[in-house]
């Protein structure tokens, strides 16, 4: 379980469980957050941020495990079901547009300027 940033509108929804689909360079391709109040949000590289949250900007690896522990894997079918459910959750109808540019951490990494975690 994680806690949301107090700067996002989802901060009052309670703790959440985060599900990630990890892709190229071990960054998240897609993400689903399931909140205690029953709301779900979802993010991908084209809609990576809104007023409720944002796509994880932390590269999966040993530092990830050090900070958040070993992940629990789910099947791709389970992930797809949650992705669909998140698409029908109340926040989806209310969410604002994502920035039009790609996630900055991906741009920095692909440009060779990445100084982030391994």
N, C-alpha and C positions, 0 to 999 in steps of 0.2 A: 504494500500500500504506500502511496505517496500523498503528499499534500500539495495543493495547487498554490501558485504565486498569489499573494494578496492583491496584486495589481490586475488580475483577470476577473471577469464577471463570474467565473465558476468557483471562486474561492469559498462561497457559502454552500456549495453542493456537497461538501464533505470530502473525505479521503477518496482516492481512486486507485484502481488497478490499471496498469498500462500494458498494452499488448503491442509489440513491434514486429514488423516484417523488415528484417535487415537485408540490405541490398549491397550495391557496389561500394567498395571501400569501407564496408562495415558501418555505414550510416543508415538510418531508418529510411525505408521507402514509404511505408505506410504505418500508421499508428492509430490505435483505438484506446480511449480512456473511458473506463466504466466507473461512474461515481456512486457513492453511497445512496444518493437520492434517486437512483435509477436512470439518470441521464447518461447518455453516451455521446462522445464527440469523436471525430475522426479527422485525420490529417494525412496528406501525402505531399509529394514535392511540388505539386501545382497549387494546392490549397494548404499551405504550411503554417499559417498563422491567422488567428481571428481574435475576437474579444474574449474567448473562453480559454484559449491555450495555444500551443504551437507544437510542431513536429520536433521531436527530440533532436537536439543539436550536439549530442555527445556521441562520439564514435565508439561502437561496441568493441571491447577488448578487455585487457586485464584491469585497466583503470575503472571500467564500467563495473566489473565484478567487485573490485575493491570498494567502490562507493555504494553500490546497490545490491550486492551479492549475486550469486549464481542465478541466472534466469530459469524459469520453469517453462518448458516447451509445450506448445499445444499443436494440434494438427492444422494443416492448411485449411481443412474443411471447417474446423472450429473458428479459425480466424476469419474466413469468408462469411460465416454466419454472423459473427459479431460485427463485421464491416457492414453487412446489410442492415442489421438492427440499428447500428449507429446512424445510418443514412435516414432512418425513419424516426429518430429520436427528436424530441422537441427542439433542442438547440440548433439542429440543422436548418430549421425554418427561420431561425432568428439570427444566424451567424452572418457577420459582415464579410465582404470580399477580402481575400488574402492579398498581400502585396503582389504586384505583377512580376517582379523580378524573382529569380530562383532563391532558395535559402542561402544566405550569405556564407555559412560555413561550408557549403558544397562548393560555391564559387571560389573561396579561398583555398580549399583543398585542391581542387582541380587546377588552379593557377600555380600551384607549387608554393604558395605563401602560407600554408597551414602551419601554425605553431601550436596547435591544440594537442590534446591527449592522444596517446598511441592506442 
